Amino acid sequence: MVAISSAVLKWARTHPDKAALCYGGDTVTYAGLAARIQETAGMLVEQGIGKGDVVALLMKNSAAFIELMLALSHIGAVSLPINFRLSPEEVNYILGHAQARLLCVDHDLQHPDIACRMVAVSQDALGDSRRILPSGTRIEDPVTLDAEDTFRLMYTAGTTDQHKGVVHTYSNYYWKCLDHITTLELSTRTRLLITGPLYHVGAFDLPGLAVFLAGGTITVLRDFDPRAVLAAIQEHRITGLWLAPIMLNRLLAFSDSHQYDRSTVQWVIGGGERTPVERIQAFRTLFTEGRYIDAYGLTETCSGDTMMVAGREIEKIGSAGMAMPHVRIAICDEKGSVLPSGEIGEICLSGPKVTRMYWRDPERTEASFFGDLFRTGDMGYLDDDGFLFLVDRKKDMVLSGGENIASSEVERILYQIEGVQEAAVIGVPDPVWGERVVAVLALSPGFMLTLEELQKFCSGKIASFKIPKQLVIKPSLPRNPSGKILKRTLRDELESAPVNG
């Protein structure tokens, strides 16, 4: 098995002058990108990093982010991209649990409370990772790796109050790339735009850096902005991109889109929610030559387990498409027995792109499998043609702005507020964010609480995107006979009779 830098080195030998990476107005050829990887790898070695060491990246999108990921693989180190929107407390938990040896952090994201040896990425270095630290070492050849060596750790919000470390091996990564290259027909002519955050599998893996294996070109935007996205599509003649639902909504609502040439776009991958026919129709007015690909995937699978089949978007409206060539989908009951088509159960996945474990967490690993089938926690069914339909998402999860938020994590903070007797955090539909975080509380007699007071209490304890945007006070919360809070009942009540925060 080879490092993910190997594809860049291959194209640097055969097509040295071909554009590989565009960022901030600069275009780097494959030969130039190979040189950056080799020199940045040397810098990492000088910092004492070697094979198997975990190096975290707390960074927004940049050329340096991608170059660091490639350089870390080049020397066999394990990359750990971290959501830059997390609080210092959350970042410290991840760094400690992952046993990270080094943190590469954007200069404007440094925080005195983060406890790890740091290397700051200056504004100047964002466009060229060789400027992070001076180095006199250049590592020409990638280290030899095994298929089951760990390529990356990614921490994802689970249904408990702590993040889970997903282990991605090189086998997981390359099988993912193979599925996406064949399904999306990636080639040297592919020009991908990455505008979602690279710490997320949607941006990095859907299809993400698989484009380098095919010899295509990747353009990276530091942040999402509708005008910047459309300008990049026109300037770089982009052929494909991944967009979280909120990003697509903002593009569809952008009034000046007609000023930009969008005709080169062949596909946009979305998903994460059930796409209404109105959005597909609106998409066709924005990208007249492209198609919207509904998809379903997980951090645990390097993303992109299903994709909608071309031409069947309306016929199979509401479906997330069919399984990738090397993914098996099974719908299981609570005991792990496979259900026939049409019956609703837990969506389970198997195949070489599916993780086999959570980092340093054997109990959660064991609980996540029925034999070789990974339990997603999502509910759905397969129709007779093998198309997947989602019925409900992971238990107690909120999907807001493309981010998974564990309700129990937020509830843990809410219970620290004086006077909170019962707490439930749920997601309700929101036209901007997909879902907004709502806190439903029952207070002890004599206590009062405003949304502003709640938000102030949560600030700094959890990431800002996890802080409730709406507060509902009730005398008590509905429970089933075993005492469990009925969150579905609360969601139904709020969706039928919205309450202002």
Beta strands, then each sheet from edge to edge (+ up, - down):
strand 1: 19-23
strand 2: 26-29
strand 3: 54-58
strand 4: 78-81
strand 5: 102-106
strand 6: 118-121
strand 7: 150-156
strand 8: 164-169
strand 9: 191-194
strand 10: 217-220
strand 11: 240-242
strand 12: 267-269
strand 13: 291-293
strand 14: 295-296
strand 15: 306-307
strand 16: 319-323
strand 17: 328-332
strand 18: 345-350
strand 19: 369-370
strand 20: 373-382
strand 21: 388-392
strand 22: 397-400
strand 23: 403-406
strand 24: 420-430
strand 25: 434-443
strand 26: 470-473
sheet 1: 2+ 1- 10- 9- 11- 12- 13-
sheet 2: 4+ 3+ 5+ 6+
sheet 3: 7+ 8-
sheet 4: 14+ 15- 16+ 21- 20+ 18- 17+
sheet 5: 14+ 15- 16+ 21- 20+ 19-
sheet 6: 22+ 23-
sheet 7: 24+ 25- 26-
end
